[in-house]
Amino acid sequence: MTTLKTTLDIAHRNDAPDTDLDALVRRVDPDRWLASRFIADPKARADVIALYAFNYELARVASGVSNALMGEIRLTWWREAMEEIAAGQPARKHPSVEAVAAAGYPLSALAEMAEARMADLEAAPFETEAQVLAYVDATAGAVMMLAAWRLDPKTDLHAVQEAARAYGLAGLWRLKRAGVQRLPADWTQADVRRRVETARKKARAALKVLPLAAFPAAAPAALARAQTGGRELSPLETQVRLTWAVASGRI
């Protein structure tokens, strides 16, 4: 008898997952990919890239399904993949699953990232600021915290929370410009920019205690203010801003 897991495994194989995770992240998440170039240790850089690839797989579910039920099934596949590894079972045959498992990330945190993406399947946008921030903390925040932890396990993860909020809010604004409304309907561009700037100011103080090795995890937040402007940054502008951020230790 064909089980649900078998059906989803077949579906994932049919998706032809990209085995070159660095090339994948470079294509689909250029901000984080460029920031990862400042990670000196090749193994640590590869592990952070694995996390970013995993995040992409979760983030793309909602746009790749025709209905919410199928999205729930796919996200459940990812959550259960992490739970199986935590239970001592072999990693499922998917490049991102195998890579994050080998990197040693806390599997419960990865499972929670998959669960948080269930919110992407809701048709209605968030209604309150509290809902927005809870979502950002569970998605962009989790990614930034786990990347910082991988680069320096002694990192105080609270140090990157506001940086992640700035970058996550900017990301939701960019989604709105692309036609995906997740922010509260009455939030204007000025409202988003004000909240991003507030988070940036808090982050600049908090990041002073961030270990130098972990800073590339937080560097994408240096793009947040510009990304809530009226245009997309060019690759060169993005690279310059990230280089300045890493060199100065400021966002």
C-alpha positions as CSV (number, residue, x, y, z in Angstrom):
1,M,0.0,0.0,0.0
2,T,1.3,3.4,-0.9
3,T,1.7,5.5,2.3
4,L,1.5,9.3,2.6
5,K,5.3,9.5,3.2
6,T,5.9,7.4,0.0
7,T,3.7,9.7,-2.0
8,L,5.4,12.8,-0.7
9,D,8.9,11.3,-1.2
10,I,8.0,10.6,-4.8
11,A,6.7,14.2,-5.2
12,H,10.0,15.6,-3.8
13,R,12.0,13.4,-6.2
14,N,9.9,14.7,-9.1
15,D,10.7,18.2,-8.0
16,A,14.3,17.4,-9.0
17,P,16.0,19.0,-6.0
18,D,19.2,20.8,-6.7
19,T,22.1,18.9,-5.3
20,D,24.4,22.0,-5.5
21,L,23.1,23.9,-2.5
22,D,25.5,26.8,-2.9
23,A,24.4,27.4,-6.5
24,L,20.8,27.1,-5.4
25,V,21.1,29.6,-2.6
26,R,23.0,32.0,-4.8
27,R,20.1,31.9,-7.2
28,V,17.1,32.1,-4.8
29,D,18.5,33.9,-1.8
30,P,21.3,36.2,-3.0
31,D,21.3,38.5,0.1
32,R,22.2,35.6,2.4
33,W,24.4,34.0,-0.1
34,L,26.5,37.1,-0.5
35,A,26.8,37.5,3.3
36,S,27.9,33.9,3.5
37,R,31.0,34.8,1.4
38,F,32.4,36.5,4.5
39,I,32.5,33.2,6.4
40,A,36.1,32.2,6.3
41,D,35.8,28.5,7.3
42,P,34.6,26.4,4.3
43,K,32.8,23.9,6.5
44,A,31.0,26.5,8.5
45,R,30.0,28.3,5.3
46,A,28.7,25.1,3.8
47,D,26.7,24.4,6.9
48,V,25.1,27.9,6.8
49,I,24.3,27.5,3.2
50,A,22.6,24.2,4.0
51,L,20.4,26.1,6.5
52,Y,19.6,28.8,3.9
53,A,18.7,26.1,1.4
54,F,16.4,24.4,4.0
55,N,14.7,27.7,4.6
56,Y,14.1,28.2,0.9
57,E,12.5,24.8,0.6
58,L,10.1,25.8,3.4
59,A,9.5,29.3,2.1
60,R,8.6,28.1,-1.4
61,V,6.0,25.6,-0.4
62,A,3.1,28.1,-0.3
63,S,3.7,29.4,-3.8
64,G,4.2,25.9,-5.2
65,V,0.9,24.3,-4.3
66,S,-2.6,24.7,-5.6
67,N,-4.4,24.6,-2.2
68,A,-3.7,24.8,1.5
69,L,-4.1,21.1,2.2
70,M,-1.3,20.2,-0.2
71,G,0.9,22.9,1.4
72,E,0.2,21.4,4.9
73,I,1.2,18.0,3.6
74,R,4.4,19.2,2.1
75,L,5.4,21.2,5.3
76,T,4.5,18.2,7.4
77,W,7.0,16.2,5.2
78,W,9.7,18.6,6.2
79,R,8.8,18.6,9.9
80,E,8.6,14.9,10.1
81,A,11.9,14.6,8.3
82,M,13.5,16.4,11.2
83,E,11.6,14.5,13.8
84,E,12.7,11.2,12.3
85,I,16.4,12.2,12.4
86,A,15.9,13.3,16.0
87,A,14.5,9.8,16.7
88,G,17.6,8.1,15.3
89,Q,16.3,7.3,11.8
90,P,18.3,7.9,8.7
91,A,17.8,11.2,6.9
92,R,15.4,11.3,4.0
93,K,17.0,11.3,0.6
94,H,16.9,15.0,-0.1
95,P,20.0,17.3,-0.4
96,S,18.7,19.9,2.1
97,V,17.5,17.3,4.6
98,E,20.8,15.5,4.5
99,A,22.9,18.7,4.7
100,V,21.2,20.2,7.7
101,A,21.3,16.9,9.5
102,A,25.0,16.6,8.8
103,A,25.5,20.2,10.0
104,G,24.3,19.4,13.5
105,Y,21.6,22.0,13.8
106,P,19.1,21.5,16.6
107,L,16.5,19.4,14.9
108,S,13.6,20.6,17.0
109,A,14.3,24.2,15.9
110,L,14.3,23.0,12.2
111,A,11.0,21.2,12.8
112,E,9.6,24.4,14.3
113,M,10.7,26.4,11.3
114,A,8.6,24.0,9.1
115,E,5.6,24.4,11.4
116,A,5.9,28.2,11.4
117,R,5.5,28.2,7.6
118,M,1.9,26.9,8.0
119,A,1.1,30.6,8.3
120,D,2.1,31.1,4.7
121,L,-0.9,29.0,3.6
122,E,-3.4,31.4,5.1
123,A,-5.1,33.6,2.6
124,A,-5.7,36.5,4.9
125,P,-2.8,38.8,6.0
126,F,-1.8,39.2,9.6
127,E,-4.0,41.6,11.5
128,T,-1.7,42.8,14.3
129,E,1.9,43.8,14.8
130,A,2.2,41.0,17.4
131,Q,1.2,38.4,14.8
132,V,3.7,39.9,12.3
133,L,6.6,39.8,14.8
134,A,5.8,36.3,16.0
135,Y,5.9,35.1,12.4
136,V,9.2,37.0,11.7
137,D,10.8,35.6,14.8
138,A,9.8,32.1,13.8
139,T,11.1,32.4,10.2
140,A,13.7,35.0,9.5
141,G,14.6,35.2,13.2
142,A,15.1,31.4,13.4
143,V,17.3,31.4,10.3
144,M,19.5,34.2,11.6
145,M,19.8,32.7,15.1
146,L,20.7,29.3,13.9
147,A,23.3,30.7,11.4
148,A,24.8,32.8,14.2
149,W,24.8,29.7,16.5
150,R,26.6,27.6,13.8
151,L,29.3,30.3,13.4
152,D,29.9,30.6,17.1
153,P,28.0,28.3,19.5
154,K,28.7,30.8,22.4
155,T,26.7,33.5,20.7
156,D,23.9,35.1,22.7
157,L,21.1,34.5,20.2
158,H,19.1,37.4,21.5
159,A,21.7,39.7,20.0
160,V,20.4,39.0,16.5
161,Q,16.7,39.2,17.2
162,E,16.2,42.8,16.3
163,A,18.4,42.5,13.3
164,A,16.3,39.6,12.1
165,R,13.1,41.6,12.7
166,A,14.5,44.4,10.5
167,Y,15.4,42.1,7.7
168,G,12.2,40.0,8.1
169,L,9.9,43.1,8.0
170,A,11.7,44.4,4.9
171,G,11.2,40.9,3.3
172,L,7.5,41.1,4.0
173,W,7.4,44.5,2.4
174,R,9.1,43.2,-0.7
175,L,6.6,40.3,-0.8
176,K,3.8,42.9,-0.8
177,R,5.4,44.7,-3.7
178,A,5.5,41.4,-5.5
179,G,1.8,40.8,-4.9
180,V,1.8,38.7,-1.7
181,Q,0.1,40.5,1.1
182,R,1.1,39.2,4.6
183,L,1.4,42.6,6.4
184,P,-1.7,44.1,8.0
185,A,-3.8,45.7,5.3
186,D,-3.6,49.2,6.8
187,W,0.2,49.3,7.0
188,T,1.7,51.8,4.6
189,Q,5.3,51.9,3.4
190,A,6.0,54.6,6.0
191,D,4.7,52.3,8.7
192,V,7.0,49.5,7.6
193,R,10.0,51.8,7.3
194,R,9.4,53.2,10.7
195,R,9.3,49.7,12.3
196,V,12.3,48.6,10.3
197,E,14.2,51.7,11.5
198,T,13.2,51.0,15.1
199,A,14.4,47.4,14.9
200,R,17.7,48.6,13.3
201,K,18.4,51.0,16.1
202,K,17.8,48.3,18.7
203,A,19.9,45.9,16.7
204,R,22.9,48.2,16.4
205,A,23.2,48.2,20.2
206,A,22.6,44.5,20.6
207,L,25.0,43.5,17.9
208,K,27.9,45.0,19.8
209,V,28.2,41.8,21.8
210,L,27.9,39.6,18.7
211,P,31.2,37.6,18.1
212,L,33.0,38.7,15.0
213,A,32.8,35.2,13.5
214,A,29.0,35.2,13.8
215,F,28.4,38.6,12.2
216,P,27.9,37.3,8.6
217,A,24.7,35.8,9.9
218,A,23.3,39.2,10.9
219,A,24.8,41.2,7.9
220,P,21.7,40.9,5.7
221,A,19.9,43.3,8.1
222,A,22.2,46.0,6.7
223,L,20.0,45.9,3.6
224,A,16.6,46.3,5.4
225,R,16.3,50.1,5.3
226,A,17.2,50.4,1.6
227,Q,14.9,47.4,0.7
228,T,11.9,49.3,2.1
229,G,12.5,52.1,-0.3
230,G,11.0,52.5,-3.8
231,R,13.3,50.2,-5.7
232,E,15.2,47.0,-5.5
233,L,19.0,47.2,-4.8
234,S,21.3,46.2,-7.6
235,P,23.7,43.3,-6.9
236,L,26.6,45.7,-6.7
237,E,24.8,47.9,-4.2
238,T,23.9,44.8,-2.1
239,Q,27.5,43.7,-2.2
240,V,28.8,47.1,-1.1
241,R,26.4,47.4,1.8
242,L,27.2,43.9,3.0
243,T,30.9,44.5,2.7
244,W,30.6,47.7,4.7
245,A,28.5,46.0,7.4
246,V,30.9,43.1,7.9
247,A,34.0,45.4,7.9
248,S,32.4,47.8,10.4
249,G,30.4,45.4,12.5
250,R,27.3,47.6,12.0
251,I,24.1,47.4,10.1
